Amino acid sequence: MKKYIFLSGILLSLYGCESNTYESLEEPEVIVGKVTYNANAKAIIDANCIACHASGGTLKPLETYAQVRDAMLNTDLLDRIQRQNGTPGQMPKAGRMSQDKINTILQWNADGLLEN
């Protein structure tokens, strides 16, 4: 009888568990108007790309508006940030950004890659 109570307790505790990341618990960012580099995209790029894409490194830097705009227009950056974790070429390598952040970058592109 004790075994059944113990197993029931374990099953109930497992059933009640949820798996969330901090990003999935964040409120989605609501952007009014057009998305711009300085107001919206720069913080995402800085937080997710600069660790590997800094000046002096082996990868193309993504530190300025001009560098990021060039990468958006002339590389497969948009494709690579949308790939699922574990997919070859997926960026950032540390793990996929939240869909909200990806959507902001996609909207920045759709809005014309505005700086300000």
N, C-alpha and C positions, 0 to 999 in steps of 0.2 A: 504494500500500500504506500509506503514511504517513497518508493521508486516512482510511482505514478504521480504523486504530488510534486516531487522534485522535477520530473520531466515536464509536467504541466506548467510549473513555474518558469522553467527555461523557455519553453515554447511561447508562453505569454510575453516574456521579456523580449524575445527575438521579434515577435509579431509587432510589438510596440515601437521598435527602433526605426528611426528614419535616417537616411543618409543624405545630408545636405552639405554643400560647400558654402563658405562664407559668401562667395559671389552669388550663389543661387538664392541667398537670403536677402541680398541687397534689393532695394527698390529700383526699378528701371528708371534711367535718366530720361526725363521728358525735355525735349529740346523744342523751343518755340522759335520759329524762323529757320533760316538756313544754317547748316552746320559749317563752322569755320575751323581752320587749323588752330588758331590761337585760343579760341574759346572752348573747343570741344576735342579735337583730334590730338593735339600736342600732348596733353596729359596721358592719354592712352598710349601713344607712341613712346613717351619717356618712361612710363612704368613697365612696358612690356617688351621694348625693342632695344633700348640703349645699352642694356647689359652686354649684348653681343655686337651691336652695331654702333660702337663709339669710334671716334677718330683715333687713328693709330692702331686699330685692330685689323684683323685679316678680312673682315666683312665690310661691305659698303656702309659708311656711316649714315645714320638717320637722325641727325641732331638738329638740323635746321629745316625750315619750311621748304627751301629749294631742294634739299636732299630727299625729303620725304615725297614731295610732289614728283620729282624725277623718278623715284622708285614706283610710285603709283602709276605713272604714265608708261614707264619703260621696262618694268619687270612684272613678274607674276605675283606681286605682293597680295593683291586681293584674293587670288585663288589660294595662296598658301595660308592666309589667316583663317580661311573658311574650312580647311581640311580638318578631319577628325583626329583626335589623339592617336598616335601610332602610325598614321599615314606618312609615307616618305615625303619629306619636304615641308611638313607641317610646321608652322611658326605661330607663336614662339615655341622653341623646342622644349621649354619647361612645361608646356601644357597649353591647351587651347584657351583663348580668352573667352569671357562670357559672351553670349550671343548679343547682349545689349551693347557691349563695346564693339563687337564686329559690326553690328548694325549702324553704329555711329560712324565708323570708318566708311562703310558702304554709302551711307547718306552723304557724307562729306564729298565723296567721289561724285555721286549723282547731282549734288548741288554745285559742282564745278570747281572743286578743290580750292575754295576761297581761303585766303590767308587771314583776313580780319572780318 
